[in-house]
Amino acid sequence: MPGTPAAREPLWRDLVGDVLRRERLAQERTLKDVAEAARISMPYLSEVERGRKEASSEVLAAAAGALGLRLGDLLSLAQDELARHIRTRAGRGRPSRTGQYDGLCLAA
């Protein structure tokens, strides 16, 4: 509908943070435990999980590794979240430009 503001798409850092937090909680691990295993500070990991910090690929790889994931696994799970968001939004009468979602390509 013209003049209606578009729904805000999630930021990549929010998606990645959500995946990190969900994986950590699924493993019943504390923020302190994962931060120590990843060799990053607990406050910084908390900020990354909340989508407040745009973490480097090295930090993301370390956090993923501490959770038993590879960086590719983390990014794939975040991409799945984005696809879910797009499908949900399209289901509310806001189809994507092509009417379907064909995937996401990332470059570092």
ZANUVO-697728 format. One line per 10 residues: number of its first residue (from 0); for each residue x, y, z of N, C-alpha, C. Coordinates in nm, 4 decimals, padded with zeros to 6 digits, m for minus. Atoms other than C-alpha are relative to their C-alpha. Layout:
<recs>
NUM) X:Y:Z:X:Y:Z:X:Y:Z | ... .
</recs>
This chain:
<recs>
0) 00.0849:m00.1169:00.0000:00.0000:00.0000:00.0000:00.0896:00.1233:00.0000 | m00.0834:m00.1195:00.0062:00.1577:00.3335:m00.1043:m00.0179:00.0863:00.1240 | 00.0035:m00.0865:m00.1170:00.2472:00.5616:00.1815:00.0104:m00.0734:00.1320 | m00.0123:00.0787:m00.1219:00.2582:00.2767:00.4325:00.1457:m00.0357:00.0204 | m00.1410:00.0342:m00.0207:00.5995:00.2364:00.5925:00.0205:m00.1510:m00.0049 | m00.0339:00.1425:00.0099:00.7600:m00.0972:00.5124:00.0367:m00.0530:00.1377 | m00.0386:00.0635:m00.1253:00.7991:m00.3393:00.8000:00.1517:m00.0075:00.0064 | m00.1446:00.0003:m00.0177:01.1487:m00.3194:00.9395:00.0525:m00.1424:m00.0106 | m00.0639:00.1305:00.0102:01.3574:m00.6132:00.8271:00.1023:m00.0121:00.1113 | m00.0978:00.0156:m00.1080:01.5784:m00.7615:01.0962:00.1411:00.0262:m00.0504 .
10) m00.1411:m00.0194:00.0317:01.9418:m00.6630:01.1001:00.0723:m00.1336:00.0138 | m00.0781:00.1242:m00.0054:02.1981:m00.9382:01.0413:00.0507:m00.0259:00.1411 | m00.0535:00.0188:m00.1354:02.3486:m00.8769:01.3858:m00.1080:m00.0498:00.0958 | 00.1092:00.0498:m00.0838:02.0057:m00.9362:01.5434:m00.0248:m00.1479:m00.0252 | 00.0221:00.1402:00.0354:01.9591:m01.2633:01.3565:00.1095:m00.0895:00.0564 | m00.1135:00.0791:m00.0498:02.3074:m01.3908:01.4444:m00.0042:m00.0070:00.1524 | 00.0086:m00.0024:m00.1460:02.2659:m01.2838:01.8066:m00.1082:m00.0929:00.0518 | 00.1091:00.0895:m00.0404:01.9338:m01.4647:01.8315:00.0414:m00.1459:m00.0110 | m00.0441:00.1386:00.0191:02.0888:m01.7826:01.6939:00.1005:m00.0386:00.1090 | m00.0985:00.0298:m00.1047:02.3833:m01.7645:01.9359:m00.0679:m00.0225:00.1347 .
20) 00.0690:00.0143:m00.1283:02.1550:m01.7131:02.2342:m00.0835:m00.1271:00.0040 | 00.0839:00.1203:00.0029:01.9147:m01.9881:02.1277:00.0844:m00.1261:00.0125 | m00.0875:00.1175:m00.0076:02.1990:m02.2357:02.0759:00.0595:m00.0153:00.1404 | m00.0573:00.0049:m00.1354:02.3570:m02.1445:02.4104:m00.1024:m00.0505:00.0999 | 00.1049:00.0416:m00.0931:02.0276:m02.1835:02.5969:m00.0420:m00.1445:m00.0237 | 00.0349:00.1393:00.0306:01.9489:m02.5103:02.4165:00.1010:m00.0966:00.0615 | m00.1051:00.0823:m00.0607:02.2797:m02.6433:02.5501:00.0057:00.0184:00.1516 | 00.0061:m00.0300:m00.1437:02.1902:m02.5109:02.8975:00.1342:00.0487:00.0528 | m00.1295:m00.0551:m00.0387:02.5149:m02.3164:02.9116:m00.0160:00.1461:00.0375 | 00.0051:m00.1390:m00.0435:02.5817:m01.9865:03.0794:00.0767:00.0882:m00.0979 .
30) m00.0723:m00.0979:00.0803:02.6993:m01.6732:02.9067:00.1481:m00.0036:00.0370 | m00.1385:00.0044:m00.0475:03.0142:m01.6927:03.1198:00.0745:m00.1203:m00.0573 | m00.0621:00.1225:00.0503:03.0876:m02.0502:03.0149:00.0358:00.0127:m00.1483 | m00.0244:m00.0118:00.1439:03.0538:m01.9782:02.6417:00.1039:00.1076:m00.0288 | m00.0973:m00.1081:00.0202:03.2458:m01.6513:02.6640:00.1419:m00.0486:00.0323 | m00.1324:00.0532:m00.0362:03.5347:m01.8259:02.8415:00.0498:m00.0986:m00.1051 | m00.0393:00.0985:00.1012:03.5355:m02.1104:02.5888:00.0387:00.0690:m00.1318 | m00.0276:m00.0738:00.1234:03.5341:m01.8571:02.3026:00.1148:00.0987:00.0170 | m00.1061:m00.0962:m00.0323:03.7983:m01.6421:02.4748:m00.0376:00.1428:m00.0409 | 00.0462:m00.1374:00.0176:03.5879:m01.3278:02.4452:m00.0663:00.0430:00.1305 .
40) 00.0547:m00.0455:m00.1276:03.4552:m01.1113:02.7248:m00.1498:m00.0302:00.0088 | 00.1405:00.0297:m00.0223:03.1216:m01.1988:02.8774:m00.0891:00.1202:m00.0363 | 00.0849:m00.1130:00.0410:02.9840:m00.8424:02.8394:m00.0087:00.0159:m00.1520 | 00.0023:m00.0133:00.1456:03.0833:m00.8396:02.4722:m00.0897:m00.1066:m00.0623 | 00.0856:00.1061:00.0515:02.9186:m01.1768:02.4042:m00.1463:00.0331:00.0260 | 00.1368:m00.0410:m00.0318:02.6064:m01.0483:02.5773:m00.0501:00.1045:m00.0996 | 00.0363:m00.1041:00.0969:02.6046:m00.7431:02.3499:m00.0224:m00.0602:m00.1390 | 00.0158:00.0659:00.1303:02.6490:m00.9649:02.0435:m00.1323:m00.0764:m00.0025 | 00.1248:00.0760:m00.0062:02.3622:m01.1916:02.1523:m00.1220:00.0914:m00.0085 | 00.1127:m00.0941:00.0020:02.1361:m00.8873:02.1971:m00.0039:00.0850:m00.1263 .
50) m00.0013:m00.0750:00.1242:02.2277:m00.7506:01.8543:00.0478:00.1431:00.0146 | m00.0490:m00.1364:m00.0252:02.3956:m00.4440:02.0017:00.1377:00.0249:m00.0601 | m00.1344:m00.0111:00.0582:02.7401:m00.5154:01.8543:00.0050:m00.0763:m00.1307 | m00.0244:00.0633:00.1294:02.8402:m00.5968:01.4989:00.1329:m00.0739:00.0147 | m00.1201:00.0774:m00.0294:03.0865:m00.8756:01.5727:00.0782:m00.0329:m00.1264 | m00.0856:00.0401:00.1123:03.3824:m00.9566:01.3486:m00.0201:m00.1486:m00.0286 | 00.0106:00.1416:00.0346:03.3975:m01.2875:01.1688:00.0820:m00.0857:00.0963 | m00.0814:00.0753:m00.0957:03.6714:m01.3946:01.4115:m00.0760:m00.0238:00.1299 | 00.0782:00.0135:m00.1237:03.4467:m01.3304:01.7132:m00.1155:m00.0966:m00.0230 | 00.1104:00.0909:00.0292:03.1538:m01.5037:01.5483:00.0476:m00.1444:m00.0114 .
60) m00.0551:00.1354:00.0122:03.3694:m01.8041:01.4608:00.0360:m00.0560:00.1372 | m00.0360:00.0451:m00.1348:03.4970:m01.8212:01.8189:m00.1246:m00.0358:00.0809 | 00.1239:00.0265:m00.0736:03.1467:m01.7992:01.9664:m00.0677:m00.1258:m00.0541 | 00.0588:00.1196:00.0609:03.0163:m02.0577:01.7201:00.0777:m00.1239:00.0432 | m00.0834:00.1132:m00.0396:03.3101:m02.2877:01.7960:m00.0214:m00.0407:00.1442 | 00.0246:00.0296:m00.1415:03.2459:m02.2596:02.1687:m00.1318:m00.0747:00.0185 | 00.1297:00.0684:m00.0056:02.8951:m02.3864:02.0961:m00.0010:m00.1288:m00.0828 | m00.0085:00.1217:00.0795:03.0197:m02.6740:01.8801:m00.0485:00.0166:m00.1421 | 00.0426:m00.0287:00.1365:02.9231:m02.5038:01.5547:00.1166:00.0535:m00.0809 | m00.0943:m00.0680:00.0875:03.1251:m02.3960:01.2550:m00.0606:00.1344:m00.0361 .
70) 00.0505:m00.1309:00.0396:03.0954:m02.0386:01.1314:m00.1093:m00.0155:m00.1059 | 00.1009:00.0245:00.1031:02.9056:m02.1685:00.8290:m00.1328:m00.0462:00.0572 | 00.1230:00.0454:m00.0651:02.6553:m02.3424:01.0572:m00.0758:00.1192:00.0598 | 00.0603:m00.1177:m00.0617:02.5942:m02.0183:01.2463:m00.0658:00.0882:m00.1059 | 00.0539:m00.0854:00.1052:02.5463:m01.8201:00.9266:m00.1196:m00.0648:m00.0690 | 00.1122:00.0710:00.0608:02.3183:m02.0860:00.7800:m00.1245:00.0090:00.0881 | 00.1132:m00.0116:m00.0922:02.0986:m02.0812:01.0895:m00.0569:00.1421:00.0002 | 00.0461:m00.1392:00.0064:02.0830:m01.7011:01.0766:m00.0733:00.0252:m00.1315 | 00.0670:m00.0141:00.1288:01.9918:m01.7183:00.7075:m00.1378:m00.0649:00.0044 | 00.1307:00.0649:m00.0158:01.7120:m01.9616:00.7952:m00.0972:00.0922:00.0740 .
80) 00.0835:m00.0960:m00.0740:01.5820:m01.7036:01.0445:m00.0482:00.1114:m00.0918 | 00.0371:m00.1059:00.0930:01.5847:m01.4354:00.7758:m00.1056:m00.0507:m00.0985 | 00.0972:00.0578:00.0927:01.4005:m01.6634:00.5330:m00.1356:m00.0161:00.0678 | 00.1241:00.0157:m00.0764:01.1414:m01.7382:00.8035:m00.0697:00.1349:00.0154 | 00.0547:m00.1348:m00.0142:01.0961:m01.3653:00.8615:m00.0634:00.0457:m00.1313 | 00.0509:m00.0414:00.1305:01.0486:m01.3020:00.4893:m00.1285:m00.0751:m00.0330 | 00.1225:00.0778:00.0261:00.7947:m01.5863:00.4577:m00.1149:00.0492:00.0868 | 00.1034:m00.0488:m00.0915:00.6048:m01.4596:00.7610:m00.0542:00.1332:m00.0486 | 00.0418:m00.1312:00.0492:00.5978:m01.1074:00.6244:m00.0807:m00.0141:m00.1283 | 00.0725:00.0213:00.1253:00.4862:m01.2311:00.2826:m00.1380:m00.0577:00.0282 .
90) 00.1284:00.0573:m00.0381:00.2091:m01.4283:00.4516:m00.0969:00.1026:00.0546 | 00.0860:m00.1077:m00.0511:00.0757:m01.1031:00.5953:m00.0401:00.0963:m00.1106 | 00.0418:m00.0848:00.1096:00.0055:m00.9675:00.2505:00.1086:00.0910:m00.0528 | m00.1114:m00.0806:00.0488:00.3512:m00.8209:00.1863:00.0953:m00.0917:m00.0746 | m00.0873:00.0924:00.0730:00.4982:m01.0447:m00.0820:00.1335:00.0636:m00.0333 | m00.1305:m00.0483:00.0435:00.8604:m01.0160:m00.1746:m00.0115:00.0460:m00.1445 | 00.0032:m00.0522:00.1374:00.9479:m00.8526:m00.5075:m00.0296:m00.1087:m00.1022 | 00.0172:00.1074:00.0978:00.9574:m01.1850:m00.6886:m00.1145:m00.0926:00.0369 | 00.1080:00.0870:m00.0441:00.6785:m01.3460:m00.4887:00.0489:m00.1265:00.0665 | m00.0560:00.1167:m00.0673:00.9140:m01.6104:m00.3552:00.1388:00.0342:00.0504 .
100) m00.1326:m00.0219:m00.0563:01.2350:m01.6379:m00.1614:00.0912:m00.1075:m00.0526 | m00.0899:00.0956:00.0641:01.5243:m01.7973:m00.3441:00.1296:m00.0236:00.0757 | m00.1203:00.0211:m00.0781:01.7925:m01.7792:m00.0770:00.0758:00.1302:00.0212 | m00.0800:m00.1162:m00.0339:02.0612:m01.5453:00.0425:00.1448:m00.0346:m00.0240 | m00.1416:00.0191:00.0269:02.4181:m01.5094:m00.0709:00.0777:00.1026:00.0790 | m00.0820:m00.0897:m00.0808:02.6743:m01.3602:00.1662:00.1429:m00.0035:m00.0477 | m00.1424:m00.0085:00.0312:03.0221:m01.2423:00.0942:00.0690:00.0699:00.1145 | m00.0741:m00.0624:m00.1091:03.2809:m01.1569:00.3529:00.1138:00.0817:m00.0549 .
</recs>
